[in-house]
């Protein structure tokens, strides 16, 4: 009798487990991107020297992740994303050594949209990959000029809704970079923002706002604010892009930092010569108020798809610095101050 009951219980548990798994979908995914770069005027002990090196994450940040959904019935789904960035040249975790530094959140999705909680991207990141010719890649892109376009925030509650061609997003972080959430001091490391985008046919346009406060009690009343607009239009084998970003940083970095204001402009185009081969060109210019340190960056990128998952590419870039600006093709501070920089990267990317 006991054996019969145990067998019946095991059968019921297996059936219930099978039903649960039938409603759950978990996917392993990732991107592996590495290349060899030759670049001039890289900072060194003796000044600006030419560097020959391997870089991880050129067109796309190297990553692996898990995403899952569960059907809860009535059009409602539970979801999660755990995404880990890493440097393929060293095997180390990126984003400051975090296990899931790119994303880590849980949420609910329905006809109303998606509400999620955890470490998540800001609105600039969510929307402006569609408006940068280089897709806000880790290097040689809009992200090189302003890393906030690749921004994420810890302790983040977020809403995203898609209604036809309209996408709306908004978020609020209680502490943006593993800090904040100080009792009685709600502004410390607070971050919030949102945006709207619209796409119809080959045309798309979007805008986003982002603001974060200083990370200490002494700096919490200082804010870094950004407002950006972008557009793109695709016709035939060609696609053109343009955008603008206003920024005011009231000195959130330290008590001695002064206020900085700047305007960033960019434009570019992509042309697909064949389904496998495309060529992209882009120009970026930042005008910093009350200073002559206004750099230009130019990028030309060729990409050839060997398959749906694997492509090879070559990026060529040039930065014109002046009056002490130190913009590099890999970001601010990656070029010798006041010196121009030229770089070439040849690499390979695989998606899984």
Secondary structure, DSSP 8 states (H G I E B T S, - for coil): -HHHHHHHHHHHHHHHHHHHHHTEEEEEEEEEEEEEEEEEEEEETTEEEEEEEEEE-SSS--EEEEEEEEEEETTEEEEEEEEEEB-TTT--BSGGG-TT-SEEEEEEEETTEEEEEEEEE-HHHHHHTTTSTTTT-SSSSHHHH-GGGG-EEEEEEEEEEEETTEEEEEEEESSTTS---BTTBTTTT-EEEEEEEEEETTEEEEEEEEEEE-SSGGGTT-EEEEEEEEEEEEETTEEEEEEEEEEEE---S-TT---EEEEEEEEEEEEESSSSEEEEEEEEEEEETTSS---EEEEEEEEEESSSSEEEEEEEEEEE--TT--EETTEETSS-TT--EEEEEEEEEEE-
